[in-house]
Amino acid sequence: MSWLELLVLAVVQGVTEFLPVSSSGHLVLFGDWMGANQDVVEVNIMLHAGTLVAILIVYRQQLLRMLFQDWRLFSRVVVGTIPAVIVGFTVKFYFEELLESVWLTGAMLPVTGLLLFACKSSVPREKTLSDLTYGQALVIGCFQAVAVLPGISRSGSTIAAGLFVGLKRDDAALFSFLLAVPVLCGAVLLESVSLWRGEETLATPLPMMLAGAGVACVVGVIALKLLLKVLEQGVLNWFGWWCVLVGAFVLLRETL
């Protein structure tokens, strides 16, 4: 993988991890178009590490408060993480080829679009995270678990689920990205162990991957702050149109 290809993927990851258009789906598509899908799988973990750091930067105060003061919220995050752990491990070890499927990405992107359209028509409510029940946290966690499929946006699906259970927009976003922290940590750890054990070869030099992670982090911070502004305006459906159009284009391209 060239430096240019790596930087392109880093920017794509940084933008799409937070904007509700599916980072995994766009990485699969860009990797396929550049003929570098095998390398994408390898560098994917470092790019996700970069966007994990972006979350830690933007939500550092909320994370520290949750860990040391708000154990009620911490317990909801734990419950909401369980479905993604179960589904993620299952897909990783038994259906890993799905994670690289261009056709599946094209099919799932419009599903993300429909979720975002539904957000537009949902009635705004005023529940805060202090009102969130274990059952509602589990529902949001199930939406996150489905987002293991390329083309399903993790941020889009979990924010949509938060809105569906009645959370305020900013609280739905906060819970979405609090849920992302353990999931991304687990993914980084799992892939790192595979590399350390030699189960996966490291074809891309480590300095290149670290540079990619840095770019993904910087772009991710910008994209996350942009998403929060978009949420305030209630225009997530704009990204829904992107998902539908890109998904339709990919399916048409794969069919012809």
C-alpha positions in Angstrom: 0.0 0.0 0.0 1.3 3.4 -1.0 1.4 6.5 1.3 -1.3 8.1 -0.8 -3.6 5.1 -0.5 -3.0 5.0 3.2 -3.7 8.7 3.7 -6.9 8.4 1.6 -8.1 5.5 3.8 -7.2 7.4 6.9 -9.3 10.4 5.9 -12.1 8.1 4.9 -12.0 6.4 8.3 -11.8 9.7 10.2 -14.8 11.1 8.4 -17.0 8.1 8.2 -16.5 6.7 11.7 -18.5 9.6 13.1 -20.7 10.8 10.3 -23.5 8.2 9.9 -22.4 6.7 6.6 -20.5 3.5 7.8 -16.8 3.6 8.1 -16.3 -0.1 7.6 -18.5 0.0 4.4 -16.5 2.9 2.9 -13.2 1.3 3.7 -14.3 -1.9 1.9 -15.4 0.1 -1.1 -12.3 2.3 -1.3 -10.1 -0.8 -0.7 -11.9 -2.6 -3.5 -11.6 0.4 -5.9 -7.9 0.8 -5.2 -7.3 -3.0 -5.4 -6.0 -3.0 -1.8 -8.7 -4.8 0.2 -6.2 -7.2 1.8 -4.1 -4.3 3.0 -7.2 -2.5 4.2 -8.0 -5.3 6.5 -4.5 -5.0 8.0 -4.4 -1.2 8.5 -8.1 -1.1 9.5 -7.2 -1.7 13.1 -4.7 1.2 13.3 -7.2 3.5 11.6 -9.8 2.5 14.2 -7.3 3.1 17.0 -6.9 6.7 15.6 -10.7 7.3 15.7 -10.8 5.8 19.2 -8.3 8.4 20.4 -10.6 11.1 18.7 -13.5 10.0 20.9 -11.3 10.1 24.0 -10.2 13.6 23.2 -13.7 15.0 22.5 -15.5 13.1 25.3 -12.7 13.0 27.8 -14.6 14.8 30.6 -17.7 12.7 30.2 -15.7 9.5 30.2 -13.8 10.5 33.3 -17.1 11.4 35.0 -18.6 8.1 34.0 -15.7 6.0 35.2 -15.2 7.7 38.6 -18.6 9.2 39.5 -21.5 8.1 37.4 -21.6 4.3 37.9 -25.2 4.2 36.9 -24.3 5.3 33.4 -21.3 3.0 33.4 -23.5 0.0 34.1 -25.8 1.0 31.1 -22.8 1.2 28.8 -21.7 -2.3 30.0 -25.2 -3.7 29.2 -25.3 -1.9 25.9 -21.9 -3.4 24.9 -22.9 -7.0 25.4 -24.7 -7.6 22.1 -21.8 -6.2 20.0 -19.3 -8.4 21.9 -21.4 -11.5 21.1 -22.1 -10.7 17.5 -18.6 -9.3 16.8 -16.8 -12.4 18.1 -19.2 -14.6 16.1 -18.7 -12.8 12.9 -14.9 -12.4 13.4 -14.3 -16.1 13.9 -17.0 -17.7 11.7 -18.1 -15.2 9.0 -15.1 -12.9 8.6 -15.5 -12.9 4.8 -18.7 -10.9 5.3 -16.6 -8.0 6.6 -14.9 -7.7 3.2 -18.0 -8.1 1.0 -18.6 -5.3 -1.5 -22.0 -6.6 -2.4 -23.1 -6.8 1.3 -21.9 -3.2 1.8 -24.0 -2.0 -1.1 -27.0 -3.8 0.2 -26.6 -2.5 3.8 -25.9 1.2 3.0 -29.6 1.8 2.0 -30.6 0.3 5.3 -28.6 2.9 7.1 -30.3 5.5 4.9 -33.7 4.3 6.0 -32.7 4.5 9.6 -31.6 8.1 9.1 -34.8 9.0 7.3 -36.7 7.5 10.3 -34.8 9.8 12.6 -36.1 12.8 10.7 -39.7 11.8 11.2 -39.3 10.8 14.9 -40.8 13.2 17.5 -38.0 14.9 19.5 -38.2 13.9 23.2 -36.5 15.1 26.4 -35.2 12.0 28.1 -31.6 12.3 29.4 -29.1 9.5 30.1 -30.2 9.6 33.8 -33.6 8.3 32.5 -32.1 5.5 30.4 -33.2 2.0 31.6 -31.2 -1.2 31.2 -33.7 -2.4 28.6 -33.3 0.7 26.5 -29.5 0.4 26.8 -29.8 -3.2 25.5 -31.9 -2.1 22.6 -29.4 0.5 21.6 -26.7 -2.1 22.0 -28.5 -4.5 19.7 -28.5 -1.7 17.0 -24.7 -1.4 17.6 -24.3 -5.2 17.2 -26.0 -5.1 13.7 -23.5 -2.4 12.7 -20.8 -5.0 12.6 -22.0 -5.6 9.0 -20.2 -3.3 6.5 -22.6 -0.6 5.3 -24.5 -0.3 8.6 -23.3 2.8 10.3 -22.5 2.3 14.0 -22.9 5.9 14.9 -26.1 6.3 12.7 -27.8 3.1 14.0 -27.0 3.8 17.7 -28.0 7.5 17.6 -31.2 6.5 15.8 -31.9 3.9 18.5 -31.3 6.5 21.2 -33.7 8.8 19.5 -36.3 6.0 19.1 -36.2 5.2 22.9 -36.8 8.9 23.6 -33.3 10.4 24.3 -32.5 14.0 23.5 -30.3 14.4 20.5 -27.1 15.3 22.4 -27.6 12.5 24.9 -28.3 10.0 22.1 -25.0 11.0 20.5 -23.1 10.9 23.9 -24.4 7.3 24.6 -23.5 6.3 21.1 -19.9 7.3 21.4 -19.6 6.0 25.0 -20.7 2.6 23.6 -18.0 2.9 20.9 -15.1 3.1 23.3 -15.2 -0.5 24.7 -16.1 -1.9 21.2 -13.2 -0.1 19.5 -10.9 -1.1 22.4 -11.9 -4.7 22.0 -11.4 -4.6 18.2 -8.0 -3.0 18.5 -6.9 -5.6 21.2 -8.2 -8.5 19.2 -6.4 -7.6 16.0 -3.3 -6.7 17.9 -3.2 -10.1 19.6 -3.6 -11.7 16.1 -0.7 -9.8 14.8 1.5 -10.5 17.8 0.8 -14.2 17.5 1.7 -14.2 13.9 -1.8 -15.2 12.8 -1.8 -12.2 10.5 1.2 -10.8 8.6 2.2 -7.2 8.8 2.8 -6.2 5.2 2.4 -2.4 5.8 5.3 -0.8 7.7 4.4 0.2 11.2 5.4 3.9 10.7 3.0 4.2 7.9 0.2 2.7 10.0 1.0 5.1 12.9 0.8 8.0 10.5 -2.5 6.8 9.2 -3.8 6.5 12.7 -2.7 10.1 13.4 -4.5 11.4 10.3 -7.6 9.4 11.2 -7.6 10.9 14.7 -7.3 14.5 13.6 -9.9 14.1 10.9 -12.1 12.2 13.3 -12.1 15.0 15.9 -13.3 17.4 13.2 -15.9 15.0 11.9 -17.2 14.3 15.4 -17.7 18.0 16.2 -19.4 18.4 12.8 -21.8 15.6 13.6 -22.8 17.2 16.9 -23.7 20.4 15.0 -25.6 18.4 12.4 -27.6 16.7 15.2 -28.5 20.1 16.7 -30.1 21.0 13.3 -31.9 17.6 12.9 -30.7 17.0 9.4 -29.3 13.4 9.6 -31.5 12.5 6.6 -29.0 14.4 4.4 -26.6 11.5 5.1 -29.4 9.0 4.5 -29.5 10.2 0.8 -25.8 9.6 0.5 -26.1 6.1 1.8 -29.0 5.2 -0.5 -27.3 6.6 -3.6 -23.9 5.0 -2.9 -25.5 1.7 -2.0 -27.6 1.7 -5.2 -24.5 2.6 -7.3 -22.5 -0.3 -5.7 -25.2 -2.8 -6.3 -25.7 -1.7 -9.9 -21.9 -1.9 -10.4 -21.7 -5.4 -8.9 -24.6 -6.7 -10.9 -23.6 -5.4 -14.3 
